């Protein structure tokens, strides 16, 4: 079985890479260890979590806010089993969709664990022990990432769970303790808080959403606290002990040391301290593919490893572990292998937290600009001054635009607010074309929409905001 390209892994990066390669005339095959395509994202990550975020948000709206709109539905009752079925239906629809697209584009699928057996050879071992050897000109590794384990803490996916287990709970825990105040921890913490859990988030650092804009993190934490999530920042977990009858005792102490230890009780503990590249069983050491000290595969600007004919994209290489980043890299390497000029602009990759309100960012944070010594102007506009937000009763948050002090080119945009994940797309397109804040400010925005807050923030860069 001879191919131009074999892709190992069919998450967002892998399946997109395979489809684009096939479109460009390369004979392409994929190796996937799961029975379904889509990787972590579609099966146990992005898609199921967004389904539960959507469903739990609707539940809370009916429970707490419908009456404010003049809608009397009484007290809504939670049918968790049916909500999980709704989530599973969304997962099935998406994974089957990827299966259809691969077949449509004549990409051949081999189910089993892919291992690089040597130059131009991929061995696929199925669950029943059978194996097939694929000959190929090029190999793209797109095996994604796995949850980061907390040393000394065993994840059993029942009491101590990863994000995977947190998407499959068969009851709402009375007390949920989340270890980690990053995107995954805050999203899943929000889901179960809306459904009735008492949620406490323990974070080693002194802030939530590490890596995002500092002002965004501070205001977002205040919003989540107002919603009922408790935070213990600058705190480290030193032990998790599961009780014989269920539940867990979690020992914490100040991250800086020197303080007294404290024991917290929880029915479920969610470990959400990040993700690590998944390169297990790939045979990288055998063929000599180099990795860095974080386990990421080292590649050059064209996604090539140090071994000729082997490439890598997505979560297994450096950069943000985001599905859309992996997708763009998949397209880029497919085009390069077909003799075209693939490219990814890493300065314009949006990042979104799908809580309510949402958080979205693209480009540089204020902290990064200060660190790099780049002079900038900032324009900020609150949703409390936006007509549509007022009418909808969704006034939490703001839009902040950061622009170069000399050229006015937009360097970063940060949004906390309803529908921030969609609002960020406008500025991502603008930044891709090198827009200035004035370009955005002079673009006519429909009224009444939340997008007007983006325009007003751009106006505010030069102190020209109208509505504040």
Secondary structure, 3 states (H helix, E strand, C coil): CEEEEEEECCCHHHHHHHHHHHHCCCCEEEEECCCCCCHHHHHHCHHHHHHHHHHHHHHHHHHHHHHHHCCCCCCCCCCHHHHHHHHHHHHHHHHHHHHHHHHHCCCEEEECEEEEEECCEEEEECCCCCEEEEEEEEEEECCCEEECCCCCCCCCCCCEECHHHHCCCCCCCCEEEEECCCHHHHHHHHHHHHCCCEEEEECCCCCCCCCCCHHHHHHHHHHHHHHCCEEECCEEEEEEEECCCCCEEEEEEECCCCCCCEEEEECEEEECCCEEECCCCCCHHHHCCCECCCCCECCCCCCECCCCCEEECHHHCCCCCCHHHHHHHHHHHHHHHCCCCCCCCCCCCCEEECCCCEEEEEECCHHHHHHCCCCEEEEEEEHHHCHHHHHHCCCCCEEEEEEECCCCEEEEEEEEECCHHHHHHHHHHHHHCCCEHHHHHCCCCCCCCCHHHHHHHHHHHCCCCCCC
